[in-house]
């Protein structure tokens, strides 16, 4: 998701697994074209793993992942060289845009209870719902005069 306007940039549907979301995140980062300005990846505590952080840095992306500092795990893969920057705090605030998109997809887009079966159908429906969300989001941005 784009942090500036809250538009969904890419989607992917995979089989569930313990590391599935983190693996997909790294594979989606690898598909991005390199650019002069460094990208950031904002994510919640579920993505705080050494593999994701190393994969993101290998792709030239700064991981702005929330630190998982629970009682069972006293160390985080995100260190002070990342959290000390002002951009880290901004990325943590922008994380809620992703949750808004998922909420819209479940309440309006029909993703709460899928009537489609099979990987191809679910993948298509998820991409279509997110494209519809982008259209609604762009309409809102144009109305308030943010994106012209």
C-alpha positions in Angstrom: 0.0 0.0 0.0 1.1 3.5 -0.8 1.7 5.5 2.4 0.9 8.9 0.9 -2.6 8.3 -0.6 -3.6 4.9 0.9 -3.9 3.1 -2.5 -3.3 -0.6 -2.7 -0.2 -1.2 -5.0 -0.1 -5.0 -5.2 -2.1 -8.0 -3.9 -1.3 -11.7 -3.6 -3.1 -14.7 -2.3 -1.3 -17.7 -1.0 -2.0 -20.8 1.1 -2.0 -20.1 4.8 1.1 -21.0 6.8 3.2 -19.9 9.7 5.6 -17.7 7.7 3.3 -17.3 4.6 2.6 -13.5 5.0 6.3 -12.7 5.7 7.4 -14.8 2.7 4.9 -13.1 0.4 6.0 -9.7 1.7 9.6 -10.4 0.7 8.6 -11.8 -2.7 6.5 -8.8 -3.4 9.4 -6.5 -2.5 11.6 -8.3 -4.9 9.3 -7.5 -7.8 9.6 -3.7 -7.3 11.8 -1.9 -9.7 14.8 -0.1 -8.1 14.6 3.6 -7.6 16.8 6.4 -6.3 14.7 7.2 -3.2 14.7 4.5 -0.6 11.4 2.7 0.1 10.0 1.8 3.5 7.9 -1.2 4.7 5.5 -0.5 7.5 4.2 -3.6 9.3 2.8 -4.8 12.6 4.5 -7.0 15.2 3.6 -10.2 13.3 6.3 -9.3 10.7 9.1 -8.7 13.3 11.4 -11.6 12.2 15.0 -11.6 11.2 14.2 -13.2 7.8 11.8 -10.5 6.8 14.1 -7.7 8.0 17.1 -9.2 6.2 15.0 -9.8 3.0 13.7 -6.3 3.0 17.1 -4.8 3.5 18.5 -7.0 0.7 15.8 -5.5 -1.6 16.9 -1.9 -0.7 13.8 -1.4 1.6 14.0 0.0 5.1 11.7 -2.2 7.3 9.6 -0.1 9.6 8.2 -3.0 11.5 6.6 -2.6 14.9 8.9 -4.1 17.5 7.6 -7.3 19.2 8.8 -6.9 22.7 6.5 -9.3 24.6 7.5 -11.2 27.7 8.4 -14.3 25.8 10.5 -12.4 23.3 12.7 -9.7 24.7 14.6 -9.0 21.5 13.4 -7.5 18.2 14.8 -7.8 14.7 14.3 -4.0 14.4 17.1 -2.1 16.2 17.6 1.5 17.2 19.1 2.5 13.9 15.7 2.2 12.4 13.4 3.3 15.2 15.3 6.5 16.0 14.3 8.2 12.7 11.1 10.3 12.4 10.0 8.3 9.4 9.6 5.2 11.6 6.9 6.9 13.7 5.2 8.2 10.5 5.1 4.6 9.1 3.7 3.3 12.3 0.8 5.8 12.1 0.2 5.0 8.4 -0.2 1.3 9.1 -3.9 1.8 9.9 -4.5 2.5 6.2 -4.0 -1.2 5.4 -6.5 -2.1 8.1 -9.1 0.3 6.7 -8.7 -1.4 3.3 -9.2 -4.8 4.8 -12.2 -3.6 6.8 -13.8 -2.1 3.6 -13.1 -5.4 1.7 -14.9 -7.4 4.4 -17.9 -5.1 4.9 -18.5 -3.8 1.4 -16.4 -5.9 -0.9 -17.7 -9.3 0.1 -14.5 -10.8 1.5 -15.9 -11.7 4.9 -17.5 -14.9 3.6 -16.2 -16.0 0.3 -18.5 -17.9 -2.0 -15.7 -18.7 -4.4 -13.5 -21.7 -4.1 -10.2 -22.4 -5.7 -7.0 -20.4 -5.7 -7.6 -18.7 -9.0 -11.1 -17.5 -8.1 -10.2 -16.2 -4.7 -7.1 -14.5 -6.1 -9.3 -12.8 -8.8 -11.9 -11.7 -6.2 -9.3 -10.3 -3.9 -7.6 -8.3 -6.6 -11.0 -7.1 -8.0 -12.1 -6.0 -4.5 -8.9 -4.1 -3.9 -9.2 -2.4 -7.3 -12.7 -1.3 -6.4 -11.3 0.0 -3.0 -8.7 2.1 -4.9 -11.5 3.6 -7.1 -13.5 4.6 -4.0 -10.3 5.9 -2.3 -9.4 8.0 -5.4 -12.9 9.4 -5.5 -12.5 10.5 -1.9 -9.0 12.0 -2.6 -10.3 14.0 -5.6 -13.2 15.3 -3.6 -11.0 16.7 -0.9 -8.6 18.0 -3.4 -5.6 15.9 -2.4 -4.9 14.2 -5.7 -5.7 16.3 -8.8 
